[in-house]
Amino acid sequence: MLGRKKNQSPKAKAGAADTLISKEAKINGNISFTGVLHIDGHVQGDITAEEFENSLLTIGQNGYIEGEINVPHIMVFGRVKGDVHALEHIELMSDARIEGNVYYKLIEMAMGAEVNGQMLHKEEKPKLLAHQNKAEAENADKTKAEPSPQTELEVDTAAKS
């Protein structure tokens, strides 16, 4: 879509899938991955990307997932039964079938794709790294501990009256 071949995203063009689940495979259990994951088989379980910025999940035409998906970049050619959280971008091809809610930042949907659930746009802040969370918490503690100049002025003004 939008100037690309229908079956390739920029990340898929850059290199082949790091992990492939073939159409004969059936997996029961949660999957956590980094890089590119291509599923043509059946997965019963949740799928989560560990490396949020660069991870891509491609669900092939034979792919079927029963579970929740939390991945930044998702391309769906197959079927999903469960909620889909596309933290950055999701592409639904013409044969895509989703039975569940779709949470997305950016979406592309081809004619013929189906979503049986709610489509909810999410404008979320990117997740902070552990050291960023610690620094943010320290700044919040300092802000709470230090009175603002306006508060001090109000106290001084009240004392003089």
C-alpha positions, 0 to 999 in steps of 0.5 A, spaced: 500 500 500 502 507 498 507 505 493 509 499 496 508 492 494 502 489 497 506 483 501 512 487 503 513 492 509 520 496 509 522 492 515 520 485 511 524 488 505 530 489 509 531 482 511 528 475 511 524 473 518 528 472 524 523 467 526 518 463 522 512 458 524 510 454 518 503 452 516 504 445 519 506 448 525 501 449 531 504 452 538 500 452 544 503 458 549 505 465 549 511 467 544 515 473 546 520 475 540 525 481 537 526 482 530 521 479 525 516 474 526 512 471 520 507 466 522 503 461 517 501 456 522 496 456 528 498 459 535 494 459 541 497 464 546 499 471 546 504 474 542 509 480 545 515 484 542 520 485 546 524 490 542 518 495 541 521 500 536 524 495 531 519 489 531 515 486 526 509 481 526 507 478 519 501 473 519 501 470 513 495 467 509 495 461 512 496 464 519 491 463 525 492 466 532 488 465 538 490 470 543 492 477 544 498 481 540 502 487 543 507 488 537 509 495 534 508 493 527 503 488 524 501 486 517 495 481 517 494 477 511 491 471 515 486 471 521 486 473 529 481 471 534 483 476 540 485 483 541 491 486 537 495 492 540 499 495 534 503 500 538 506 503 532 503 501 525 498 495 523 496 493 515 490 489 514 490 486 507 484 484 503 484 477 506 485 479 513 480 477 519 480 480 526 475 477 531 477 482 537 478 489 538 484 493 534 488 498 538 492 502 533 496 509 532 497 508 524 492 503 520 492 501 513 486 497 511 485 494 504 478 493 501 475 486 503 479 486 510 474 485 516 474 487 523 469 484 528 470 488 534 472 496 536 477 499 532 480 504 537 486 510 535 491 510 541 496 516 541 500 513 547 507 516 550 512 511 548 515 507 553 520 510 557 527 505 559 528 503 566 533 509 567 528 514 564 523 512 569 528 513 575 530 520 573 523 522 571 521 519 578 527 523 582 524 529 578 517 528 580 520 527 588 524 534 587 518 538 584 513 535 590 519 537 595 520 544 593 515 549 594 514 553 588 516 561 588 508 563 587 507 559 593 512 562 597 510 569 595 503 568 597 505 566 604 510 572 604 504 577 602 499 574 607 504 574 613 505 582 611 498 583 611 
